Every structure is written in C-alpha cells, then in structure tokens.
Amino acid sequence: MSTQETVQAEAGTEVHKRLLIDGQLVTTEQTFPSFNPATGELVGYAPDAGVAEAETAIEAARRAFDTTTWSTDVEFRIKCLDQLHQALLDNAEELRELTIAEVGAPRLLTYGNQLDAPINIVRYYADLLRKYPLTEDLGEVEIRGQKHRRWIEREAAGVVAAIVAYNYPTQLALAKLAPSLAAGCTIVLKGAPDTPLVTQALGEIIANHTDIPAGVVNILSSTQVSTGEIMTTHPDVDVVTFTGSTVVGRKIMAAASESLKRVFLELGGKSALIVLDDADIPTTAQFAAFSICSHAGQGCALTTRLLVPREKHDEIVAAVGAMMSNVPFGDPSDPKIYMGPVINEKSREKIDGMVKRAVEAGATLVTGGEKVDPGFFYKPTLLANVDPDSEIAQEEVFGPVLAVIPFDDDDDAVRIANNSIYGLSGGVLSADEERATAIGRRIRTGTFSINGGNYFTPEVPFGGYKQSGIGREMGVAGLHEFQQIKSFAAVVK
C-alpha cells in the first residue's frame, strides 16, 4: 500500500485495490464501493470478482500445488513466511489507517486483535515450522515372522478455499493464510464485501514484498454469491474454511459435502459470563461492560449473556449499567475512543429490532437502546431480567447489547449457560479459582476464560462446540487443519 493511499483513506477520498490472481495484481470491469461505518462516507472501490475470476484463481492454486515444490520445500516456506511477517510490520501503519477507515475499528483496537496481534500469527507459524516434526516414528512390529517399520508423514492437504467475515478482517485472513502456507497448501481467499480493501491490501503486500510463487496465494473481493459458491464446490478445491454466521456455515457445509471436501468452520456464538456469588462486583461491572463494547459487540466469542445470582441481580445491573453508560464511543480515529460503530445500517437495524422485541417480551432496558448519527453507531445497551429462552438470549445480536439473566445456584448457572445451540466461548468470575475452574469444565464451549484470562493468542487453538463450528484455528491444531496424514510401513530386512 502506498503512502498516498493512506492519506486518501484518512481524508475519505477514493482508494482503489486490485485482486491477486496467479501472482498478478488485476482489476475487473465491475467494482463496488466500501464505506466508512463511522461517517457513511466512501472509502474506495474494490474489484467485484465473478465466477470467471474465482475459477482462474482456483486453477492457479491447483497448478501451483501440483507442479511446484511449494508443498515440499519447508525451508522456502519458512523464508516466505518470514518475508510476509516483515512486510506486514513494515506496512502496519498504512494498514492501521485503512482498518480504522473501513472497518470502523477504534485506533486502540488496532494495537491488539484488529492488526498488531494478527501479525504475530505469521511469526508463530514460521517459528513452528522450524521445529515441528513432519514425520513420526511408530516403531517396529513383528507380523507373521517379519519385522515391519511404521511411520507417519504429515503432508499438505491441497488447495484451500477460505472465506472470511468483516469484523476482524486482518485477523481472520492471517489465521487462515499463515497455517495453510506453513502446511504447504495453496489458497484462494475471499474477503468480506463490507471490508474488501483491507483484505486486498494483504494481497498487494504479498505480491510486492514476498517471494511467494504465483498461484500459491490468490485473494478476491466480491459481492456475488456465485463467487463464494464456486469456491465451495469446485472439484479442484480440497479444503474449505469459513468464518461467519452459523446460517451461512450450514449452507457451505452442505455445498462442500457433494465432493466430501474437508470443511472447518468458525461460526457464531452466544457466550455466557457467569458471575458467582463471591465475585467482586466492581470488577464484574468493568469486565462485563468493556467486553461487550469491544468493537461495538461485533465479535463471535464476546460474552453477550451475563449470568448473575438472583439475589444480586439488581446490584450487579446497577453497577454494569453505570459502567456501560460511561464507555467512550464515537470517532474510531480518536485514540481516546473505546467503541466505534457497527458495520452498516442493516446491521444496526437488526440490533435495534432485537432490542425492541426484547423489551416487548419483558426485559428491562437499563441503558442504551438508541441509534446515534451520523454513521452507524448504537449506544452500549444493557437489558435486565432477561428470559433465558427468549430471542435476545438465544440469537446472536452482533452489537453492543448485553443480556442479564438471573440464576439460582451454580447448577442453574451451568444449565442456563449450556442452554444454547452455540458453544464458542464463555467465562466465569469468582474469588475461588478452583470453584471457577470446576464451573468452566462443565460448560460446553471451545474456549473459556477464568477471572478475565485471555486465551486469544497465536499458540492457543480457537473454535467451538455444537453449532459454533468445526475444527480449530491457531496453535498446532490450526496447522493440522491444513494437513493430511499418510501412514507408511516397510519390511525390515
């Protein structure tokens, strides 16, 4: 990305990006606009890739996998990952300004999970590849008088089709790119239509600053459903990975099933934060309020249900409500702002509708529940006395809305927390870590935080139970998603 483009992003004038296909940066006849969710102003235009571009990208990825040494040359892959890591560091400030403008992410958040932390994912997989054994000796066994030596080798799974969501576009892209490249796969990655420019900027960095061969990485942007469909059904695709809603995840899994592609999915969540009766209330209020307001509640793993002891419900609600009322929100380019806008007006309307229906169903609106213009802001919103079976307690809102649900005892809290089709994350607050850990072990989720513990780092596997997904991103488990195991046996002479 050029300095000129960064200035344009800051000023609100047009930024133009290109697709990365078969090592070339290309445009298309059709483009589509991307808007700043904090102002509604145009940020720039992205190429609108159709089926033809997707097929060309898949063909390039297939050719690069089948006819080059990319999948077998470990040292070269390490070199390229090192280059990508350095290039991301070198271009971090340009990416930061574009992320603030296009994603609506507060500047503060770009120093964490929106940008700086994801760059470390590339470093992690480069270092893992240096030490990770791709072969495993299973020893010898005697069968019918002969000795046989057995071992396994981990190989690249093949061509990957990756589709990412809008909320953390750099993190989601690098969590798929880095392990797939480390494994020796080739990849076609499609960014979200709401945040295409940030994802296409990654393609330009790869093309201009790394030795990654043509066809190994292809990056698309598109508004066309058919583009995603061909990525999930094309016979030359071996692995499909998707981050987004559970509704779309189900469709992708069904589409990929026709050719029995490997599929792993990181989907929705309705995570519960359980406050035990010995928890510190001021700490609870701060943690609950600032968690739900992180990136305006647009995080699948955020704890959107607050489960509290019934006898302390009103006291905790008052404390959390006061804290949420004071969360600074507004212009995401301001370093003092904690919460920015939601992504677009459609999302804001959905959030507002769910809040209104929750109040009609009997929940108490404590604070928030209002749109704020210009842009797509929604005030931090707290709902109390929420029915655990109601829409607001069961459906993903993807906005800064926290539902407080009372419980009677520890068993009741566990029952309510597990009363969900989702199982992505959760947390517990307690003065007794042993008690809190025991609660955590009973919750059916893929990740769990005890007293504010942060699991979201490159070496920790991330994923869900139930309808929150299949498989794991990051960590060694994330590498395994892009590998096949081949078993060998040889007669010992």
Summary of the structure (lengths in Angstrom):
residues: 493
radius of gyration: 23.5
end to end distance: 59.0
largest distance: 80.6
contacts: 1840
relative contact order: 0.14
helix: 41%
strand: 24%
